[in-house]
Amino acid sequence: MKRIFSAVLIGLFVAAPAFAVNRDNVGCGLGSMMMQEKGGVVWEVMAATTNGTSGNQTFGISSGTLGCEKPANLAKREQLDRFVADNMDALAVDIAMGEGETLGALAELAEIDENLRGDFYAALQMNFDQIYPDGSVAGTQVVDQITGFLAQI
């Protein structure tokens, strides 16, 4: 029984390079970078296992490192979160008025088409109480509400 197992294992290592598969199979991450010069199923399994078990793939995707690309929506959400957190009071005033420089900058960051900005401003103004329910609302909650209205426009 040990001989059969040993023969199968040796066969996998010897035959692995013959089964070189597209590197896209394993995704990005530290494992992919460490095994990038290796070919074959065994190396791809090792790369995928390293990527998945060490948590580095998640870090790579969210940071845009380790051979991963940062998703555009995530990057946009981070920009919106940062902008709203830095401009909470001015944005509240502009949303209440339905116009203003801070609201225009928000629309620019959110990539609202010029032709739809009036509708966007009006929707936010009409729903001010949902966006800013009280003085202790967090910036991320404001962004959550605003992105909900973006989907309706």
Secondary structure as UniProt FT lines:
FT   HELIX           2..15
FT   HELIX           16..19
FT   HELIX           23..25
FT   HELIX           30..34
FT   TURN            35..37
FT   HELIX           41..53
FT   HELIX           56..63
FT   TURN            66..67
FT   HELIX           72..86
FT   HELIX           88..97
FT   HELIX           101..109
FT   TURN            110..111
FT   HELIX           114..116
FT   HELIX           117..126
FT   HELIX           128..131
FT   TURN            135..136
FT   HELIX           139..152
//
